[in-house]
Amino acid sequence: MSTSVPARVGVIGGGRMGGGIAQSFATAGSSVTLVEDGEQAARLAVERVAASLRRAAERGLLPEPAETVAARITAAGSIAELPHDCALVVEAVFEDAGLKATMLGEAEKAVGPRTLIATNTSSLSVTELAAALQAPGRFLGMHFFNPVPASALVELVTAPATDPVTLDTALSFVQALGKRDVVVRDSPGFASSRLGVALGLEAIRMVEEGVAAPEAIDDAMTLGYKHPMGPLRLTDIVGLDVRLAIAEYLHATLGDRFAPPRLLREKVARGELGRKSGKGFYTWP
């Protein structure tokens, strides 16, 4: 199996995840079209990626100058502007099934029949999203992890309609990025989110019940189990609102063991969303 990087990649969504995906492919040598809702939003998204590349270059993490990598990323204000000959399009918008289905359907109309189409969802049903496509065989989940440029893992999620050639191609793209893959069958939460959310929710219940402070719970996992980061600090980085949305989906599909704790709901209602709001289980500068 060849591991050449895709020549042209489209990324739909210029937030933290989409920008990170665009940065990773551009660093590997792909020409990337980064799509946002409108030209101004798209330009700002590309500027954020360029700033991230400059920081990476300052830390000696880029194989070539940041400006060279950034020049491979083009802003697009609509999905219709995706190049017809993209080898891969990755949808990375907010975790809303209806929104994702719409974006995927528009992407399929914009690109050629040989383009692999992927969703970056962390928990939504890949099988249900595949129903938005006329050719679901070329579709699968490519679950990247935050921060994408530094993360070593991509979770590949196959639906019943996913063609084996599609999976082989996605595997080659992941390897060309220098990342590791895990392949899982479509199931609520896949492997990573299902296990990660279970640990995070139990940690939140322990804070709610006064078992220990957040710092102590996180230290127990980092020092005792060698986790690189504790579940509560990770929840702050992911976003408490994001974690709540995933927990609600898993609760609806897998049952009460994923019921969101009261404390999580209260913090989200107060706007304590973690690092992006300045406060979650920790205070962030």
C-alpha positions in Angstrom: 0.0 0.0 0.0 1.5 3.4 -1.0 1.6 6.1 1.5 1.8 9.2 -0.7 0.2 12.3 0.6 -2.9 13.4 -1.3 -2.1 16.1 -3.8 -5.3 18.2 -3.1 -7.3 18.2 0.1 -10.5 20.0 1.0 -11.3 20.8 4.6 -14.8 22.1 5.5 -14.8 24.1 8.7 -12.0 26.4 9.8 -12.2 26.0 13.6 -9.7 24.5 15.9 -10.1 21.0 14.4 -10.5 22.0 10.7 -7.6 24.4 10.9 -5.4 21.7 12.5 -6.3 19.2 9.8 -5.5 21.8 7.1 -2.2 22.5 8.8 -1.2 18.9 9.0 -1.9 18.1 5.4 -0.2 21.3 4.2 2.9 20.5 6.3 3.0 17.1 4.7 2.9 18.7 1.2 -0.7 18.7 0.2 -2.4 21.7 -1.4 -5.4 22.5 0.9 -8.6 24.4 0.3 -10.0 25.5 3.7 -13.8 26.2 3.5 -15.6 28.5 5.8 -19.0 30.3 5.6 -18.1 33.3 3.6 -14.9 34.8 2.2 -14.0 36.8 5.3 -14.4 33.9 7.7 -12.4 31.7 5.3 -9.5 34.3 5.2 -9.5 34.6 9.0 -9.4 30.8 9.3 -6.3 30.6 7.0 -4.7 33.5 9.0 -5.1 31.5 12.2 -3.5 28.4 10.6 -0.6 30.7 9.3 -0.1 32.0 12.9 -0.1 28.4 14.2 2.5 27.5 11.6 4.7 30.4 12.6 4.6 29.2 16.2 5.5 25.7 15.1 8.4 27.0 13.1 9.7 28.9 16.1 9.7 25.6 18.1 11.6 23.9 15.3 8.6 21.6 14.4 8.4 22.4 10.7 10.5 20.8 7.9 10.4 24.1 5.9 9.6 27.8 6.5 6.1 28.5 7.8 5.5 30.8 4.8 6.1 28.0 2.4 3.6 25.7 4.1 1.0 28.5 4.6 1.2 29.2 0.8 -0.3 25.8 0.2 -3.5 26.7 1.9 -6.2 28.5 0.0 -9.4 30.1 1.5 -12.8 29.3 0.1 -16.0 31.0 1.1 -18.3 28.1 -0.1 -18.1 24.4 -0.6 -18.8 24.9 -4.3 -15.3 26.3 -4.5 -13.6 23.0 -3.7 -11.4 21.8 -6.5 -13.0 19.1 -8.5 -9.9 16.9 -8.4 -9.5 16.8 -4.6 -8.2 13.4 -3.5 -9.8 13.9 -0.1 -12.4 16.1 1.5 -12.7 16.2 5.3 -15.8 17.7 6.9 -14.9 19.2 10.3 -17.9 21.4 11.3 -19.7 21.5 14.7 -21.1 18.2 16.0 -24.6 18.6 14.6 -25.8 15.7 12.5 -28.1 17.8 10.3 -25.4 20.3 9.6 -22.8 17.7 8.8 -25.2 15.8 6.5 -25.8 19.1 4.6 -22.1 19.9 4.2 -21.3 16.3 3.1 -24.1 16.4 0.5 -22.8 19.7 -0.9 -19.2 18.4 -1.0 -20.2 15.3 -3.0 -21.7 17.6 -5.6 -18.6 19.8 -5.8 -15.9 17.1 -6.3 -15.2 14.3 -8.7 -16.4 10.7 -8.3 -13.0 9.5 -7.2 -12.7 11.8 -4.2 -12.7 10.2 -0.8 -15.1 12.0 1.6 -14.7 11.8 5.3 -16.3 13.2 8.5 -14.3 14.3 11.5 -17.1 13.5 13.9 -16.0 12.3 17.4 -19.3 10.4 18.2 -22.1 10.8 15.6 -23.2 7.8 13.5 -21.1 7.5 10.4 -23.7 5.1 9.0 -26.5 7.8 9.3 -24.2 10.5 7.8 -23.5 8.2 4.9 -27.2 8.4 4.0 -26.6 12.0 2.9 -24.4 10.8 0.0 -25.3 9.3 -3.4 -22.1 7.2 -3.3 -21.7 6.1 0.4 -19.0 3.6 -0.5 -16.4 6.4 -0.7 -17.2 7.7 2.8 -15.9 7.0 6.3 -15.0 8.6 9.5 -11.6 10.2 10.0 -11.6 11.2 13.7 -8.6 13.5 14.3 -7.6 14.5 17.8 -6.9 17.9 19.3 -4.4 19.5 18.7 -4.2 17.8 15.3 -0.7 18.7 14.3 0.8 17.3 17.6 -1.6 14.3 17.9 -0.3 10.9 16.8 -3.7 9.2 16.3 -6.4 9.2 13.7 -9.4 6.9 14.4 -10.8 5.5 11.1 -14.5 4.6 11.4 -16.1 2.3 8.8 -19.8 2.1 8.0 -21.5 -0.9 6.5 -21.4 0.8 3.0 -17.7 1.8 3.2 -15.8 0.3 0.3 -12.6 -1.6 1.3 -10.6 0.6 -1.2 -11.8 3.7 0.6 -10.4 2.3 3.9 -7.1 1.4 2.3 -6.8 4.9 0.8 -7.6 6.5 4.1 -5.0 4.3 5.8 -2.4 5.4 3.3 -3.2 9.1 3.9 -2.9 8.7 7.7 0.4 7.0 7.3 1.6 9.7 4.9 0.9 12.3 7.6 3.2 10.4 10.0 0.3 9.4 12.3 -0.9 6.1 13.6 -4.4 4.7 12.8 -6.9 2.6 14.7 -9.8 1.1 12.7 -13.2 0.6 14.3 -16.6 -0.3 13.2 -19.3 2.4 13.4 -20.8 2.4 16.9 -21.9 5.2 19.2 -18.8 7.0 20.4 -16.5 4.6 18.4 -13.6 3.5 20.7 -11.9 6.7 21.7 -14.8 8.9 22.6 -16.8 6.1 24.3 -13.9 5.3 26.6 -12.7 8.9 27.0 -16.2 10.3 27.9 -16.8 7.4 30.3 -13.7 8.4 32.3 -14.4 12.1 32.1 -18.0 11.8 33.3 -17.0 9.6 36.2 -14.3 12.2 37.1 -16.9 14.9 37.1 -19.2 12.9 39.3 -16.3 12.5 41.8 -16.0 16.3 41.9 -19.8 16.6 42.3 -19.8 14.2 45.2 -16.8 15.8 46.9 -14.6 12.8 46.6 -11.6 14.9 45.6 -10.5 18.2 44.0 -10.0 18.3 40.3 -6.2 18.5 40.7 -6.1 15.4 42.8 -8.3 13.4 40.4 -6.1 14.4 37.5 -2.9 13.7 39.4 -4.2 10.2 40.2 -4.5 9.4 36.5 -1.3 11.1 35.3 0.9 9.8 38.1 -0.8 6.5 38.8 -1.8 5.4 35.3 0.7 7.4 33.2 -2.1 9.3 31.3 -0.5 12.3 29.6 -3.3 14.5 30.9 -6.0 14.1 33.6 -9.7 13.7 32.5 -10.8 17.0 34.0 -8.0 19.1 32.4 -8.8 17.3 29.1 -12.5 18.1 29.5 -11.5 21.8 29.8 -9.4 21.6 26.7 -12.1 19.8 24.7 -14.8 22.1 26.0 -17.5 21.3 28.5 -20.2 22.1 26.0 -18.7 19.6 23.5 -18.3 16.9 26.2 -21.9 17.5 27.2 -23.2 17.2 23.7 -21.3 13.9 23.2 -22.5 12.6 26.6 -26.1 13.4 25.7 -25.8 11.5 22.4 -24.2 8.5 24.1 -26.9 8.6 26.8 -29.6 8.5 24.2 -28.0 5.6 22.3 -26.2 3.6 24.9 -28.2 4.2 28.1 -27.9 5.6 31.6 -24.3 4.9 32.1 -23.5 7.9 30.0 -26.1 10.2 31.7 -24.4 13.7 32.0 -23.7 14.7 35.7 -25.6 17.6 37.1 -22.4 19.5 37.7 -21.5 19.3 34.0 -24.9 20.7 33.0 -24.7 23.5 35.5 -21.2 24.6 34.4 -22.3 24.7 30.8 -25.4 26.7 31.7 -23.1 29.3 33.5 -20.8 29.5 30.5 -17.9 27.7 32.2 -16.9 25.9 29.1 -13.2 25.3 29.9 -10.1 26.9 28.3 -12.1 28.7 25.5 -14.1 30.6 28.1 -11.3 31.0 30.7 -12.9 28.8 33.3 -14.1 25.2 33.6 -12.7 22.9 36.2 -9.6 25.0 36.1 -9.0 28.8 35.6 -7.3 29.5 32.3 -5.4 32.7 31.3 
